[in-house]
Amino acid sequence: MNDVLTLEKLEKCYNRGKPGEISVLRGVNLTIPRGQVVALVAPSGAGKSTLLHIAGLLDTPDSGRVAINGQELSGASDRRRTEARRNELGFVYQFHHLLPEFTAEENVMLPQLANGAGKAAARARAGALLDRVGLSGRIDHRPSALSGGEQQRVAFCRALANAPSLLLADEPTGNLDPATSDTVFGVLMDLVRETGMSALIATHNLDLAARMDRVLRLEAGALTE
């Protein structure tokens, strides 16, 4: 099985059967092979966050199938879905959501510790990841002492801490100025390429989208390539 993510016939509707019903996803199909980086572009309100949340097992479709590494998970128990999110998925958002009371190193260690890693191993991996993104001299800094671009690089490292097979990113550089966005996105792409993971990255930036392997557009509930 070479497909890391499989979405089949996804349907999602809000306020179903009520006035103001909104059909967000209409029979969406998507497969992402191992190692492929896919851009998702969409107008505001078109449902890209909903699609990412369903792919990331944070939300459930009204109908359809979600599989990660060939394992059917759309109807799985909460425990199994949580396990898959922890072990197989990494998440990056527009805002870094780092824990303010912890250092950069500790923020990257936390998901590893939650997954059963020993403290020494978690610290070593956090240090290696932060060094890879140019933050070896900032590991003891808390988020408030880091720039926006540095905070987002820490968030990338946290997302990759447990070596997921699929990264899901929702406007990961949307909160940064254009120059910083370009630099930080380059760091993210380097990390993804080096690890061989797959990624589905939502962005409004068509220049960034063009640097990925495929570009998909979500509009009127349907995906087009």
Backbone as CSV, one residue per row, in Angstrom:
resi,resn,N_x,N_y,N_z,CA_x,CA_y,CA_z,C_x,C_y,C_z
1,MET,0.851,-1.190,0.000,0.000,0.000,0.000,0.885,1.237,0.000
2,ASN,0.862,1.991,-1.099,1.710,3.169,-1.221,0.977,4.474,-0.966
3,ASP,-0.356,4.417,-0.828,-1.117,5.633,-0.587,-1.187,5.908,0.913
4,VAL,-0.685,7.064,1.305,-0.708,7.437,2.716,-2.096,7.927,3.115
5,LEU,-2.751,8.690,2.228,-4.096,9.213,2.507,-5.047,8.826,1.382
6,THR,-6.201,8.313,1.757,-7.262,8.011,0.799,-8.573,8.598,1.313
7,LEU,-9.173,9.456,0.521,-10.499,9.996,0.809,-11.423,9.567,-0.312
8,GLU,-12.550,8.981,0.020,-13.478,8.489,-0.997,-14.887,9.001,-0.739
9,LYS,-15.421,9.700,-1.727,-16.826,10.107,-1.739,-17.235,10.851,-0.462
10,LEU,-16.387,11.765,-0.035,-16.686,12.515,1.187,-17.826,13.500,0.965
11,GLU,-18.771,13.473,1.867,-19.878,14.425,1.889,-19.920,15.087,3.259
12,LYS,-20.066,16.410,3.253,-20.196,17.120,4.529,-21.135,18.291,4.327
13,CYS,-22.146,18.356,5.184,-23.147,19.411,5.085,-23.418,19.962,6.476
14,TYR,-23.481,21.287,6.587,-23.821,21.912,7.853,-25.284,22.354,7.832
15,ASN,-25.929,22.259,8.999,-27.367,22.580,9.115,-28.205,21.707,8.191
16,ARG,-27.829,20.433,8.107,-28.536,19.510,7.212,-30.031,19.479,7.511
17,GLY,-30.826,19.642,6.471,-32.269,19.582,6.604,-32.906,20.804,7.225
18,LYS,-32.096,21.860,7.412,-32.615,23.071,8.044,-32.454,24.253,7.088
19,PRO,-33.156,25.341,7.365,-32.923,26.546,6.556,-31.458,26.975,6.656
20,GLY,-30.899,27.367,5.547,-29.497,27.757,5.545,-28.537,26.599,5.425
21,GLU,-29.037,25.439,5.002,-28.173,24.268,4.817,-27.020,24.598,3.869
22,ILE,-25.798,24.199,4.254,-24.606,24.469,3.448,-23.908,23.152,3.141
23,SER,-23.832,22.814,1.881,-23.118,21.613,1.459,-21.674,21.994,1.155
24,VAL,-20.753,21.535,1.992,-19.351,21.952,1.899,-18.533,21.003,1.041
25,LEU,-18.711,19.713,1.230,-17.998,18.705,0.442,-19.019,17.825,-0.276
26,ARG,-18.783,17.643,-1.571,-19.742,16.898,-2.389,-19.017,15.794,-3.162
27,GLY,-18.919,14.648,-2.538,-18.303,13.508,-3.211,-16.818,13.672,-3.470
28,VAL,-16.100,14.219,-2.511,-14.663,14.482,-2.694,-13.863,13.178,-2.656
29,ASN,-13.009,13.000,-3.664,-12.086,11.870,-3.734,-10.660,12.402,-3.800
30,LEU,-9.746,11.772,-3.066,-8.350,12.194,-3.077,-7.464,11.056,-2.594
31,THR,-6.384,10.809,-3.301,-5.351,9.898,-2.818,-4.017,10.636,-2.875
32,ILE,-3.214,10.450,-1.843,-1.873,11.028,-1.798,-0.880,9.896,-1.572
33,PRO,-0.037,9.618,-2.565,0.967,8.568,-2.403,2.060,8.968,-1.416
34,ARG,2.807,7.994,-0.986,3.915,8.244,-0.072,4.924,9.199,-0.709
35,GLY,5.311,10.218,0.041,6.322,11.149,-0.415,5.827,12.290,-1.267
36,GLN,4.526,12.348,-1.552,4.003,13.411,-2.415,3.507,14.591,-1.578
37,VAL,3.793,15.802,-2.076,3.361,17.034,-1.406,2.298,17.694,-2.270
38,VAL,1.116,17.887,-1.713,-0.040,18.379,-2.459,-0.496,19.718,-1.901
39,ALA,-0.673,20.683,-2.783,-1.215,21.986,-2.399,-2.730,21.974,-2.538
40,LEU,-3.404,22.579,-1.576,-4.854,22.720,-1.618,-5.170,24.206,-1.612
41,VAL,-5.729,24.697,-2.697,-6.100,26.105,-2.776,-7.617,26.204,-2.876
42,ALA,-8.157,27.256,-2.280,-9.611,27.401,-2.259,-9.965,28.819,-1.854
43,PRO,-11.094,29.319,-2.345,-11.578,30.616,-1.854,-11.929,30.512,-0.377
44,SER,-11.932,31.640,0.314,-12.323,31.646,1.722,-13.739,31.092,1.866
45,GLY,-13.912,30.227,2.840,-15.225,29.646,3.104,-15.595,28.484,2.219
46,ALA,-14.652,28.020,1.385,-14.968,26.930,0.459,-14.921,25.558,1.119
47,GLY,-14.318,25.478,2.319,-14.315,24.207,3.036,-12.961,23.529,3.156
48,LYS,-11.881,24.253,2.860,-10.564,23.593,2.933,-10.229,23.167,4.361
49,SER,-10.574,23.991,5.352,-10.305,23.596,6.738,-11.135,22.376,7.123
50,THR,-12.382,22.333,6.654,-13.219,21.161,6.911,-12.599,19.916,6.308
51,LEU,-12.109,20.020,5.077,-11.470,18.881,4.421,-10.237,18.426,5.206
52,LEU,-9.409,19.379,5.641,-8.219,19.028,6.414,-8.590,18.388,7.750
53,HIS,-9.626,18.896,8.388,-10.041,18.332,9.677,-10.557,16.909,9.521
54,ILE,-11.263,16.638,8.434,-11.736,15.270,8.190,-10.566,14.354,7.860
55,ALA,-9.647,14.833,7.006,-8.468,14.034,6.669,-7.622,13.766,7.904
56,GLY,-7.608,14.729,8.839,-6.824,14.588,10.057,-7.566,13.951,11.216
57,LEU,-8.763,13.409,10.955,-9.545,12.680,11.947,-9.980,13.556,13.117
58,LEU,-10.074,14.864,12.859,-10.576,15.796,13.866,-12.071,16.036,13.700
59,ASP,-12.602,15.640,12.560,-14.024,15.784,12.258,-14.442,14.551,11.468
60,THR,-15.721,14.304,11.375,-16.212,13.141,10.633,-17.096,13.602,9.479
61,PRO,-17.020,12.918,8.345,-17.897,13.269,7.223,-19.301,12.726,7.463
62,ASP,-20.269,13.281,6.745,-21.624,12.721,6.801,-21.653,11.354,6.137
63,SER,-20.836,11.201,5.104,-20.676,9.897,4.456,-19.339,9.903,3.739
64,GLY,-18.861,8.726,3.405,-17.581,8.609,2.733,-16.560,7.894,3.589
65,ARG,-15.373,7.748,3.056,-14.336,6.914,3.668,-13.035,7.693,3.826
66,VAL,-12.393,7.509,4.975,-11.065,8.084,5.239,-10.142,6.933,5.636
67,ALA,-9.024,6.804,4.926,-8.048,5.771,5.271,-6.661,6.392,5.348
68,ILE,-5.911,5.998,6.361,-4.527,6.427,6.540,-3.651,5.187,6.447
69,ASN,-2.704,5.206,5.511,-1.836,4.051,5.293,-2.638,2.764,5.115
70,GLY,-3.734,2.888,4.379,-4.542,1.725,4.051,-5.487,1.271,5.137
71,GLN,-5.488,1.929,6.277,-6.359,1.529,7.379,-7.596,2.418,7.419
72,GLU,-8.751,1.794,7.331,-10.022,2.509,7.385,-10.210,3.109,8.778
73,LEU,-10.386,4.450,8.824,-10.472,5.115,10.121,-11.696,6.005,10.265
74,SER,-12.478,6.162,9.201,-13.622,7.062,9.287,-14.647,6.581,10.305
75,GLY,-14.743,5.271,10.499,-15.700,4.749,11.470,-15.046,4.171,12.706
76,ALA,-13.762,4.493,12.915,-13.015,3.918,14.031,-13.429,4.557,15.354
77,SER,-13.065,3.890,16.431,-13.368,4.403,17.769,-12.557,5.661,18.042
78,ASP,-13.004,6.438,19.027,-12.267,7.646,19.410,-10.837,7.308,19.812
79,ARG,-10.664,6.196,20.487,-9.326,5.786,20.929,-8.421,5.501,19.739
80,ARG,-8.937,4.793,18.761,-8.129,4.463,17.583,-7.811,5.715,16.775
81,ARG,-8.763,6.615,16.651,-8.536,7.852,15.903,-7.484,8.718,16.616
82,THR,-7.564,8.772,17.943,-6.569,9.527,18.706,-5.185,8.919,18.523
83,GLU,-5.111,7.619,18.544,-3.838,6.919,18.340,-3.252,7.233,16.967
84,ALA,-4.112,7.239,15.949,-3.647,7.543,14.590,-3.173,8.991,14.488
85,ARG,-3.890,9.908,15.102,-3.464,11.320,15.080,-2.101,11.477,15.742
86,ARG,-1.891,10.756,16.817,-0.643,10.890,17.571,0.540,10.257,16.828
87,ASN,0.309,9.119,16.189,1.409,8.347,15.596,1.634,8.596,14.121
88,GLU,0.582,8.938,13.381,0.686,8.939,11.925,0.467,10.306,11.281
89,LEU,-0.003,11.270,12.069,-0.340,12.575,11.505,0.401,13.696,12.230
90,GLY,0.781,14.703,11.457,1.342,15.916,12.030,0.506,17.097,11.574
91,PHE,0.312,18.084,12.437,-0.551,19.221,12.132,0.202,20.536,12.302
92,VAL,0.026,21.431,11.332,0.559,22.790,11.429,-0.556,23.747,11.028
93,TYR,-0.721,24.813,11.803,-1.777,25.780,11.541,-1.190,27.155,11.234
94,GLN,-2.055,28.072,10.854,-1.612,29.428,10.539,-0.960,30.085,11.757
95,PHE,-1.525,29.856,12.928,-0.952,30.351,14.179,-0.257,29.188,14.870
96,HIS,0.888,29.448,15.448,1.758,28.368,15.918,1.178,27.545,17.060
97,HIS,0.367,28.145,17.926,-0.244,27.452,19.071,0.794,26.776,19.970
98,LEU,1.967,27.382,20.107,2.950,26.855,21.044,2.490,27.131,22.477
99,LEU,2.884,26.275,23.392,2.539,26.485,24.798,3.487,27.535,25.378
100,PRO,2.961,28.667,25.838,3.811,29.811,26.186,4.712,29.585,27.390
101,GLU,4.332,28.661,28.280,5.118,28.469,29.495,6.304,27.525,29.297
102,PHE,6.406,26.935,28.093,7.487,25.992,27.809,8.465,26.576,26.792
103,THR,9.705,26.123,26.849,10.714,26.557,25.888,10.474,25.908,24.530
104,ALA,11.218,26.374,23.533,11.129,25.764,22.201,11.423,24.269,22.281
105,GLU,12.491,23.920,22.981,12.861,22.507,23.129,11.745,21.713,23.790
106,GLU,11.175,22.249,24.854,10.125,21.538,25.583,8.869,21.383,24.736
107,ASN,8.533,22.410,23.935,7.368,22.301,23.056,7.528,21.153,22.075
108,VAL,8.744,20.905,21.600,8.979,19.814,20.651,9.093,18.468,21.370
109,MET,9.490,18.497,22.622,9.567,17.259,23.409,8.195,16.738,23.813
110,LEU,7.244,17.635,24.078,5.965,17.239,24.678,5.210,16.164,23.890
111,PRO,5.035,16.300,22.556,4.311,15.236,21.863,5.035,13.894,21.906
112,GLN,6.354,13.933,21.986,7.105,12.689,22.095,6.887,12.028,23.453
113,LEU,6.916,12.835,24.501,6.692,12.305,25.847,5.278,11.732,25.968
114,ALA,4.315,12.431,25.345,2.929,11.942,25.372,2.791,10.620,24.625
115,ASN,3.729,10.366,23.713,3.686,9.139,22.920,4.555,8.040,23.516
116,GLY,5.087,8.288,24.721,5.818,7.242,25.420,7.328,7.286,25.275
117,ALA,7.870,8.302,24.618,9.326,8.401,24.469,9.963,8.755,25.811
118,GLY,11.209,8.311,26.005,11.950,8.683,27.187,12.402,10.132,27.094
119,LYS,12.682,10.734,28.245,13.024,12.157,28.262,14.308,12.446,27.494
120,ALA,15.310,11.600,27.639,16.583,11.833,26.954,16.411,11.729,25.450
121,ALA,15.674,10.720,25.000,15.454,10.537,23.561,14.640,11.695,22.989
122,ALA,13.626,12.142,23.738,12.791,13.261,23.280,13.610,14.535,23.183
123,ARG,14.486,14.765,24.161,15.330,15.963,24.127,16.309,15.906,22.952
124,ALA,16.869,14.732,22.691,17.821,14.587,21.589,17.145,14.847,20.246
125,ARG,15.948,14.305,20.062,15.245,14.524,18.789,14.823,15.984,18.654
126,ALA,14.345,16.579,19.737,13.962,17.986,19.681,15.159,18.847,19.297
127,GLY,16.295,18.565,19.899,17.494,19.329,19.581,17.912,19.180,18.134
128,ALA,17.814,17.955,17.618,18.205,17.707,16.230,17.276,18.428,15.260
129,LEU,15.981,18.405,15.537,15.020,19.079,14.666,15.206,20.591,14.706
130,LEU,15.366,21.132,15.885,15.534,22.582,16.016,16.845,23.046,15.380
131,ASP,17.870,22.217,15.478,19.127,22.543,14.804,18.932,22.555,13.297
132,ARG,18.127,21.601,12.805,17.899,21.510,11.358,17.212,22.752,10.808
133,VAL,16.389,23.418,11.605,15.693,24.623,11.132,16.386,25.906,11.594
134,GLY,17.624,25.762,12.052,18.420,26.928,12.385,18.140,27.556,13.734
135,LEU,17.601,26.760,14.672,17.234,27.319,15.973,18.018,26.689,17.125
136,SER,19.190,26.153,16.841,19.956,25.499,17.900,20.322,26.469,19.019
137,GLY,20.439,27.747,18.677,20.780,28.736,19.688,19.581,29.310,20.416
138,ARG,18.385,28.800,20.089,17.160,29.372,20.663,16.337,28.333,21.426
139,ILE,16.918,27.170,21.673,16.116,26.074,22.243,15.595,26.393,23.642
140,ASP,16.296,27.253,24.380,15.871,27.574,25.743,14.960,28.799,25.811
141,HIS,14.615,29.342,24.656,13.748,30.519,24.624,12.275,30.102,24.631
142,ARG,11.474,30.850,25.355,10.024,30.644,25.309,9.460,31.353,24.077
143,PRO,8.260,30.978,23.643,7.694,31.564,22.413,7.688,33.082,22.386
144,SER,7.449,33.721,23.531,7.379,35.188,23.562,8.710,35.840,23.213
145,ALA,9.797,35.088,23.323,11.120,35.626,23.007,11.553,35.277,21.585
146,LEU,10.671,34.656,20.810,10.984,34.258,19.442,10.197,35.112,18.454
147,SER,10.754,35.320,17.269,10.027,36.028,16.216,8.918,35.141,15.672
148,GLY,8.033,35.737,14.871,6.945,34.959,14.282,7.458,33.807,13.436
149,GLY,8.480,34.072,12.632,9.038,33.018,11.802,9.694,31.925,12.620
150,GLU,10.341,32.303,13.713,10.969,31.313,14.591,9.908,30.466,15.290
151,GLN,8.848,31.107,15.742,7.772,30.366,16.392,7.179,29.328,15.444
152,GLN,6.991,29.715,14.176,6.386,28.774,13.241,7.345,27.634,12.919
153,ARG,8.658,27.905,12.914,9.621,26.829,12.697,9.600,25.836,13.864
154,VAL,9.421,26.348,15.068,9.266,25.449,16.218,8.012,24.601,16.046
155,ALA,6.931,25.226,15.568,5.688,24.481,15.340,5.884,23.384,14.308
156,PHE,6.690,23.645,13.267,6.993,22.601,12.284,7.705,21.430,12.967
157,CYS,8.696,21.763,13.791,9.443,20.702,14.479,8.526,19.895,15.387
158,ARG,7.620,20.572,16.077,6.676,19.859,16.939,5.805,18.910,16.120
159,ALA,5.359,19.367,14.944,4.512,18.530,14.093,5.251,17.291,13.600
160,LEU,6.571,17.408,13.440,7.357,16.297,12.928,7.991,15.449,14.025
161,ALA,7.751,15.821,15.278,8.461,15.200,16.399,8.263,13.694,16.465
162,ASN,7.056,13.221,16.177,6.770,11.788,16.258,6.888,11.089,14.908
163,ALA,7.596,11.726,13.966,7.852,11.145,12.640,6.569,10.656,11.961
164,PRO,5.600,11.546,11.744,4.347,11.126,11.094,4.578,10.787,9.627
165,SER,3.644,10.027,9.071,3.737,9.725,7.638,2.999,10.760,6.807
166,LEU,2.117,11.554,7.429,1.350,12.574,6.713,1.319,13.864,7.509
167,LEU,1.697,14.954,6.846,1.603,16.286,7.440,0.404,17.010,6.847
168,LEU,-0.420,17.591,7.701,-1.561,18.400,7.277,-1.319,19.821,7.762
169,ALA,-1.317,20.764,6.836,-0.991,22.147,7.191,-2.049,23.092,6.623
170,ASP,-2.573,23.958,7.484,-3.621,24.900,7.095,-3.040,26.316,7.111
171,GLU,-2.716,26.841,5.940,-2.114,28.169,5.800,-0.917,28.328,6.747
172,PRO,0.085,27.448,6.657,1.154,27.441,7.658,2.016,28.689,7.686
173,THR,1.998,29.486,6.615,2.775,30.734,6.627,1.877,31.953,6.450
174,GLY,0.569,31.762,6.614,-0.387,32.841,6.352,-0.312,33.999,7.317
175,ASN,0.345,33.806,8.467,0.428,34.859,9.463,1.759,35.610,9.401
176,LEU,2.560,35.333,8.346,3.894,35.915,8.246,3.979,36.891,7.081
177,ASP,4.906,37.826,7.152,5.112,38.739,6.031,5.683,37.951,4.849
178,PRO,5.561,38.472,3.619,5.941,37.698,2.428,7.368,37.156,2.455
179,ALA,8.339,37.965,2.862,9.731,37.507,2.856,9.939,36.386,3.866
180,THR,9.395,36.556,5.081,9.520,35.518,6.104,8.758,34.274,5.687
181,SER,7.580,34.473,5.078,6.779,33.357,4.610,7.551,32.491,3.627
182,ASP,8.216,33.128,2.693,8.973,32.385,1.685,10.101,31.579,2.330
183,THR,10.812,32.202,3.260,11.918,31.518,3.942,11.421,30.351,4.781
184,VAL,10.380,30.589,5.572,9.855,29.565,6.468,9.247,28.415,5.665
185,PHE,8.574,28.739,4.555,8.016,27.676,3.729,9.129,26.809,3.144
186,GLY,10.230,27.437,2.761,11.370,26.673,2.261,11.893,25.698,3.297
187,VAL,11.928,26.123,4.558,12.352,25.247,5.647,11.401,24.069,5.773
188,LEU,10.095,24.348,5.715,9.100,23.280,5.815,9.262,22.276,4.688
189,MET,9.419,22.761,3.462,9.563,21.859,2.326,10.825,21.009,2.443
190,ASP,11.900,21.606,2.919,13.135,20.838,3.111,12.920,19.710,4.120
191,LEU,12.239,20.022,5.214,11.965,18.998,6.229,11.110,17.867,5.670
192,VAL,10.070,18.234,4.928,9.172,17.237,4.358,9.921,16.351,3.361
193,ARG,10.707,16.967,2.488,11.444,16.200,1.478,12.460,15.259,2.127
194,GLU,13.144,15.742,3.148,14.174,14.928,3.786,13.594,13.707,4.485
195,THR,12.426,13.849,5.061,11.816,12.744,5.791,11.050,11.790,4.886
196,GLY,10.731,12.232,3.663,9.975,11.376,2.751,8.508,11.259,3.092
197,MET,8.018,12.132,3.968,6.600,12.062,4.327,5.734,12.667,3.221
198,SER,4.451,12.432,3.315,3.479,13.055,2.416,2.924,14.291,3.111
199,ALA,2.351,15.196,2.324,1.800,16.407,2.929,0.636,16.925,2.106
200,LEU,-0.358,17.464,2.804,-1.470,18.188,2.196,-1.454,19.569,2.830
201,ILE,-1.135,20.585,2.022,-0.887,21.926,2.546,-1.844,22.920,1.909
202,ALA,-2.723,23.489,2.717,-3.652,24.511,2.235,-2.956,25.862,2.228
203,THR,-3.097,26.600,1.129,-2.479,27.913,1.034,-3.242,28.788,0.048
204,HIS,-3.227,30.093,0.316,-3.762,31.054,-0.646,-2.674,31.517,-1.609
205,ASN,-1.430,31.204,-1.275,-0.287,31.707,-2.024,0.009,30.793,-3.210
206,LEU,-0.309,31.254,-4.407,-0.140,30.410,-5.592,1.329,30.178,-5.926
207,ASP,2.191,31.110,-5.538,3.620,30.900,-5.757,4.129,29.741,-4.904
208,LEU,3.670,29.676,-3.658,4.044,28.558,-2.796,3.434,27.257,-3.308
209,ALA,2.178,27.320,-3.738,1.512,26.121,-4.246,2.263,25.528,-5.433
210,ALA,2.814,26.394,-6.273,3.521,25.936,-7.469,4.798,25.170,-7.139
211,ARG,5.292,25.294,-5.907,6.507,24.590,-5.506,6.223,23.170,-5.022
212,MET,4.958,22.787,-5.004,4.578,21.443,-4.557,4.376,20.527,-5.757
213,ASP,4.133,19.243,-5.488,4.043,18.254,-6.568,2.737,18.337,-7.341
214,ARG,1.659,18.648,-6.645,0.341,18.758,-7.275,-0.373,19.954,-6.677
215,VAL,-1.267,20.546,-7.460,-2.099,21.636,-6.957,-3.561,21.256,-7.181
216,LEU,-4.327,21.216,-6.102,-5.756,20.911,-6.165,-6.544,22.131,-5.738
217,ARG,-7.680,22.334,-6.378,-8.553,23.465,-6.037,-9.886,22.911,-5.526
218,LEU,-10.310,23.437,-4.397,-11.602,23.076,-3.830,-12.564,24.216,-4.049
219,GLU,-13.630,23.956,-4.776,-14.620,24.988,-5.067,-15.962,24.331,-5.299
220,ALA,-17.014,24.919,-4.736,-18.371,24.380,-4.857,-18.429,22.922,-4.417
221,GLY,-17.615,22.596,-3.390,-17.666,21.270,-2.806,-16.923,20.185,-3.557
222,ALA,-16.233,20.549,-4.643,-15.559,19.543,-5.461,-14.072,19.880,-5.612
223,LEU,-13.244,18.849,-5.766,-11.827,19.012,-5.985,-11.509,18.900,-7.476
224,THR,-10.712,19.825,-7.975,-10.224,19.728,-9.356,-8.707,19.898,-9.337
225,GLU,-8.048,19.274,-10.295,-6.594,19.313,-10.334,-6.118,20.317,-11.343
